[in-house]
Amino acid sequence: MWNPFKKLSPSHDGDEEFLTQRAKLLAAAPIPRLWLFGKTGSGKSSIVRYLTGAPEAVIGAGFRPQTQSARLFSFPDDELPIVRFLDTRGLGEANYDPSADLAQFDDVAHLLIVTVRVTDQAVEDVIRPLRDLRKAEPGRPVLLVVTCLHDAYPGQQHPDPDPFGSDLTPLPDSLPTNLHRAIEAQYQRFDGLFDRAVPVDLTPADEGYAQPDFGGQRLKQAILDLLPAAYRQTLLQMDQLRDVIGEMYERRTAPIILSHSALAASAAAVPLPWVDLPVVMAIQSHMVHRLARLNKQRLDAATLAHGSMAVGGRIAFRMGLRELLKFIPWVGMAVNAAAAFAITYATGAAWNWYFVQVRQGHIPTDEELRTVYQQQLQSGAKLWRSTQAEKTS
């Protein structure tokens, strides 16, 4: 964990060291590329959500166009990706031509994940281009994921206990008749076009299912089994890699937060009520926008509104000042500077935490932001006090 009180060398603020460390990290952790291939509504986004833990809103906003019919989603972001998902759209449309996707993705996709709803019988528009993909790269593994199993037993919970074992061929006799028939029909339609198949149902919990990630673990295991060994390790270490990436970003953002906090303290050291100084608020605004750019995050009106009550605005400043007065012993101009430093520090640290959380797939609540802001407020005050103590010693 990054220590905000540890003295950082100026090189941590430069791009050169950051890029060097990033290159070393990525070289040691090859990035798996999973090509999602299926019709709209067949569960591709649910697979991304399950594997990454990112909410649907983040996934939807994270895909970027690659060809006229395909998009790319890098997790947690484009700058330091752990895994990349290619999503082919247009399947089921008469004008879909897989040639552009074949030309761009054949050499970079490590695993083709074909998604099909269990009761969807109109799958020829998926099978036809899949044959071309299979023929072009016969050595690349294909995983058939049969999704939305509840379509075969509407209004009922998933089978409990889970009847599917590690060996899914033949299908277990204990399956409900309609489900068994529907899965078997999909296996026959895609016969010869896949190396392994898994039935899953990743329906969100708010739709009333007791097991919202039914079959998720066998999906993950199938992906690990089919990927080349080097790329399996990256997925296995996803949580640890996210921690490393987070520390790298924190080391890069720390000088930005500290320098703006010091500048705010200097601006506030005048015989005026600091909470009304436009220059202090301008410094904080500049800092937040710079942190947003560094974290590759959009700072739009909605994002500002979401965080302003907790980590920005005059109300938060006054709230912070009241808290600071409990443990900062200075008065007059000294308290102006101390408060400006601590609150600017807390604002920067809380916004940066917010950006990192969004990058990793979690959108913080207002309460979470307020908690982080209060914690960082005390850290900022302690840092100010230790700095002043060094000056007088």
C-alpha positions in Angstrom: 0.0 0.0 0.0 1.3 3.4 -0.9 2.3 5.5 2.1 1.3 9.2 1.6 3.9 10.3 4.3 6.8 8.7 2.5 9.0 11.2 0.8 8.8 10.8 -3.0 11.5 11.6 -5.4 10.6 14.1 -8.2 11.0 11.3 -10.8 7.7 9.7 -9.7 5.9 12.6 -11.3 7.4 12.1 -14.7 6.1 10.0 -17.5 9.4 8.3 -18.2 9.6 6.2 -15.0 5.9 5.5 -15.1 6.1 4.2 -18.7 9.1 2.1 -17.9 7.4 0.5 -14.9 4.2 -0.1 -17.0 6.2 -1.7 -19.7 7.9 -4.1 -17.2 4.5 -5.0 -15.7 2.9 -5.7 -19.0 5.9 -7.7 -20.2 5.7 -9.9 -17.1 1.9 -10.3 -17.5 0.8 -11.0 -21.1 -2.6 -9.6 -21.9 -5.2 -12.2 -22.8 -7.6 -11.1 -25.6 -11.0 -12.8 -25.5 -13.1 -12.4 -28.7 -16.8 -12.4 -27.8 -18.9 -13.6 -30.7 -22.7 -13.6 -30.6 -25.9 -11.8 -31.2 -27.0 -8.8 -29.3 -28.7 -9.9 -26.1 -26.9 -13.3 -25.9 -25.0 -12.5 -22.7 -21.7 -11.1 -23.9 -21.8 -8.1 -21.5 -22.8 -10.4 -18.6 -19.7 -12.5 -19.2 -17.5 -9.4 -19.1 -19.3 -8.2 -15.9 -18.8 -11.6 -14.2 -15.1 -11.9 -15.1 -14.1 -8.3 -14.2 -16.6 -7.4 -11.5 -17.4 -4.2 -13.3 -21.0 -3.0 -13.4 -22.9 -2.9 -16.7 -22.8 0.9 -16.9 -19.0 0.9 -16.8 -18.8 -1.9 -19.4 -21.2 -0.2 -21.7 -19.2 3.0 -21.6 -15.9 1.3 -21.9 -16.2 -0.3 -25.3 -14.5 1.6 -28.1 -15.0 1.0 -31.9 -12.3 -1.1 -33.7 -14.1 -1.8 -37.0 -17.5 -1.0 -38.3 -18.9 -4.1 -36.5 -16.5 -4.7 -33.6 -15.6 -2.9 -30.3 -12.8 -3.3 -27.8 -13.0 -3.1 -24.0 -9.8 -3.0 -22.0 -10.0 -3.8 -18.3 -9.4 -1.9 -16.1 -8.4 0.7 -18.7 -6.6 1.2 -22.0 -3.3 2.4 -20.4 -2.8 -0.5 -18.1 -5.0 -3.4 -19.3 -5.1 -6.8 -17.6 -7.5 -8.3 -20.1 -9.1 -7.2 -23.4 -12.5 -8.1 -24.7 -13.4 -7.9 -28.4 -17.1 -7.7 -29.1 -18.4 -8.4 -32.5 -21.7 -6.7 -33.3 -24.0 -7.0 -36.3 -24.5 -10.7 -36.1 -28.0 -11.4 -37.3 -27.9 -8.5 -39.6 -28.0 -9.3 -43.3 -25.1 -7.0 -44.2 -22.6 -8.3 -41.6 -19.3 -9.2 -43.3 -16.7 -10.9 -41.0 -13.8 -10.2 -43.3 -12.8 -6.9 -41.6 -12.9 -8.6 -38.2 -11.0 -11.6 -39.5 -8.3 -9.4 -40.9 -7.9 -7.4 -37.7 -8.4 -9.9 -34.9 -7.3 -13.3 -36.2 -3.7 -12.8 -35.1 -4.4 -11.2 -31.7 -7.4 -13.1 -30.3 -6.4 -16.0 -28.0 -9.8 -17.4 -27.4 -13.1 -17.2 -29.3 -16.1 -17.1 -26.9 -19.3 -17.8 -28.8 -22.5 -16.9 -26.9 -26.0 -18.2 -27.8 -29.2 -18.1 -25.8 -30.4 -21.6 -24.9 -33.8 -21.3 -26.7 -32.6 -19.2 -29.7 -33.2 -21.3 -32.8 -32.3 -18.6 -35.3 -28.5 -19.0 -35.1 -27.5 -19.4 -38.7 -26.3 -15.8 -38.8 -23.8 -16.8 -36.0 -22.9 -20.2 -37.4 -22.1 -18.9 -40.9 -19.3 -16.4 -40.0 -18.1 -18.8 -37.2 -17.3 -21.4 -39.9 -15.1 -18.8 -41.6 -13.4 -17.9 -38.4 -12.8 -21.6 -37.6 -11.5 -22.3 -41.0 -9.1 -19.3 -41.0 -7.6 -20.2 -37.6 -8.3 -23.9 -36.7 -5.8 -23.9 -33.9 -7.5 -21.2 -31.9 -9.8 -22.6 -29.3 -13.5 -21.9 -29.4 -15.7 -21.9 -26.3 -19.4 -22.2 -26.8 -21.3 -20.5 -24.0 -25.0 -21.4 -23.8 -26.7 -18.6 -21.9 -30.0 -17.5 -20.4 -30.9 -21.0 -19.2 -33.9 -19.7 -17.4 -35.6 -19.2 -20.8 -36.1 -23.0 -20.7 -37.8 -22.9 -17.2 -39.5 -19.4 -17.0 -40.6 -18.4 -13.5 -38.5 -21.0 -11.8 -35.2 -20.9 -9.9 -32.1 -22.5 -11.4 -31.6 -26.3 -10.7 -30.3 -26.8 -7.1 -28.0 -28.5 -6.6 -26.2 -27.6 -9.8 -26.6 -30.7 -12.0 -23.7 -29.8 -14.3 -20.3 -31.4 -13.5 -16.9 -30.8 -15.0 -17.7 -33.1 -17.8 -20.7 -31.7 -19.7 -20.9 -34.4 -22.4 -23.2 -36.2 -22.3 -25.6 -33.9 -20.5 -26.8 -35.2 -17.1 -30.1 -37.0 -17.1 -31.2 -35.1 -14.1 -31.7 -31.9 -16.1 -35.3 -30.6 -16.6 -36.6 -32.0 -19.8 -37.0 -28.6 -21.6 -33.5 -27.5 -20.6 -31.9 -30.8 -21.7 -33.6 -30.6 -25.0 -32.7 -27.0 -25.7 -29.0 -27.4 -24.8 -28.7 -30.6 -26.8 -30.2 -28.8 -29.8 -27.6 -26.0 -29.6 -24.7 -28.5 -29.3 -26.0 -30.1 -32.5 -26.3 -26.8 -34.4 -22.8 -25.9 -33.5 -21.3 -29.4 -33.9 -17.7 -29.3 -35.1 -17.4 -25.5 -34.4 -16.3 -25.5 -30.8 -13.8 -27.2 -28.5 -15.7 -27.0 -25.3 -19.2 -25.9 -24.2 -20.5 -24.5 -20.9 -24.1 -23.7 -19.9 -24.4 -20.6 -17.7 -27.0 -18.1 -16.5 -25.5 -14.8 -15.4 -28.8 -13.0 -14.8 -28.5 -10.1 -12.3 -29.7 -10.7 -8.8 -32.3 -8.0 -9.0 -34.3 -10.2 -11.4 -35.1 -12.6 -8.5 -32.7 -15.5 -9.0 -31.0 -16.9 -5.9 -27.9 -17.8 -7.9 -27.2 -14.7 -10.1 -23.9 -16.2 -11.4 -25.1 -19.8 -12.1 -22.3 -21.6 -13.9 -19.9 -18.7 -13.5 -17.1 -20.8 -12.0 -17.2 -23.4 -14.8 -17.1 -20.6 -17.3 -14.0 -19.2 -15.7 -12.4 -22.6 -15.5 -13.1 -23.3 -19.1 -11.5 -20.0 -20.2 -8.4 -20.8 -18.1 -8.2 -24.3 -19.5 -8.4 -23.1 -23.1 -6.1 -20.2 -22.9 -2.3 -20.6 -23.6 -0.5 -21.1 -20.3 1.1 -17.6 -20.1 -2.2 -15.9 -20.5 -3.9 -18.1 -17.9 -1.6 -16.7 -15.2 -2.7 -13.2 -15.9 -6.3 -14.0 -15.2 -5.4 -16.0 -12.2 -3.6 -13.0 -10.7 -6.1 -10.4 -11.7 -6.7 -9.1 -8.2 -3.0 -8.9 -7.4 -2.3 -7.1 -10.7 -5.0 -4.6 -10.0 -3.4 -3.8 -6.6 0.0 -3.3 -8.4 -1.6 -1.0 -11.0 -3.3 1.0 -8.3 0.0 1.5 -6.4 1.7 2.7 -9.6 -1.1 5.3 -10.2 -0.9 6.5 -6.6 2.8 7.1 -6.8 2.2 9.1 -10.0 -0.6 11.2 -8.5 0.9 11.9 -5.1 3.1 14.8 -6.2 0.1 16.4 -8.0 -2.0 16.3 -4.8 0.8 17.5 -2.6 1.9 20.4 -4.8 -1.6 21.7 -5.2 -2.2 21.4 -1.5 1.0 23.4 -0.8 -0.1 26.0 -3.3 -3.5 26.3 -1.7 -1.9 26.8 1.7 0.2 29.6 0.3 -2.9 31.3 -1.2 -4.9 31.0 2.0 -2.2 32.5 4.2 -3.8 36.0 4.0 -5.9 37.8 6.5 -9.2 36.8 4.8 -11.7 34.0 5.4 -10.0 31.3 3.3 -13.3 29.5 2.5 -14.3 32.5 0.3 -11.0 32.7 -1.6 -11.7 32.1 -5.3 -8.0 31.3 -5.9 -8.1 28.3 -3.5 -11.2 26.9 -5.2 -9.5 27.4 -8.6 -6.4 25.5 -7.4 -8.6 22.6 -6.3 -10.5 22.6 -9.6 -7.3 22.5 -11.6 -6.0 19.6 -9.4 -9.2 17.5 -9.9 -9.2 18.0 -13.7 -5.6 17.0 -13.9 -6.2 13.9 -11.8 -9.1 13.0 -14.1 -6.9 13.3 -17.2 -4.2 11.3 -15.6 -6.7 8.5 -14.7 -8.2 8.7 -18.2 -11.6 9.6 -16.7 -14.2 12.0 -18.1 -15.1 14.8 -15.6 -18.5 15.6 -17.0 -21.4 17.4 -15.3 -22.9 14.2 -14.0 -19.6 13.1 -12.4 -19.0 16.5 -10.8 -22.5 16.5 -9.4 -22.0 13.0 -8.0 -18.9 13.9 -6.1 -19.3 17.6 -5.3 -21.2 17.2 -2.0 -18.6 15.0 -0.6 -15.3 16.3 -2.0 -16.0 19.7 -3.5 -18.0 22.9 -3.1 -18.3 25.4 -0.2 -20.5 23.1 1.9 -17.8 20.4 1.9 -15.1 23.0 2.6 -17.0 24.3 5.7 -17.7 20.8 6.9 -14.0 20.1 6.5 -13.0 23.2 8.4 -15.2 22.3 11.3 -13.6 18.9 11.5 -10.1 20.3 11.2 -10.5 22.8 14.0 -10.9 19.8 16.4 -7.3 18.8 16.0 -5.4 21.7 14.4 -4.1 24.0 17.2 -3.3 27.1 15.1 -5.3 30.3 14.9 -5.5 33.2 12.5 -3.5 33.0 9.3 -1.9 29.8 10.4 -5.3 28.0 10.5 -6.2 29.4 7.1 -3.1 27.8 5.6 -3.4 24.6 7.5 -7.1 24.1 6.6 -6.5 25.0 2.9 -3.7 22.4 2.8 -5.6 19.7 4.5 -8.9 20.2 2.7 -7.2 20.4 -0.7 -5.2 17.3 0.1 -8.4 15.5 1.1 -10.2 16.7 -2.0 -7.5 15.5 -4.3 -7.0 12.1 -2.5 -10.8 11.5 -2.5 -11.3 12.4 -6.1 -8.3 10.2 -7.1 -9.7 7.3 -5.1 -13.0 7.8 -6.9 -11.3 7.7 -10.3 -9.3 4.6 -9.4 -12.5 2.8 -8.2 -14.3 3.7 -11.5 -11.3 2.4 -13.5 -11.6 -0.9 -11.6 -15.3 -1.2 -12.3 -16.9 0.1 -9.1 -18.9 3.4 -9.0 -18.6 4.7 -5.4 -21.7 5.8 -3.5 -22.0 9.3 -1.9 -21.5 7.7 1.5 -18.3 6.0 0.5 -16.9 9.2 -0.9 -17.8 11.1 2.3 -16.0 8.4 4.3 -12.9 8.6 2.2 -12.9 12.4 2.3 -13.1 12.4 6.1 -10.3 9.9 6.4 -8.1 11.9 4.0 -8.9 15.1 5.8 -7.2 13.8 8.9 -4.3 12.5 6.9 -3.8 15.9 5.3 -3.9 17.6 8.8 -1.3 15.2 10.1 0.9 15.7 7.1 0.7 19.5 7.6 1.6 19.2 11.2 4.5 16.9 10.6 5.8 19.3 7.9 5.5 22.3 10.3 7.3 20.4 13.0 10.2 19.6 10.7 10.5 23.4 9.9 10.7 24.4 13.5 13.1 21.6 14.6 
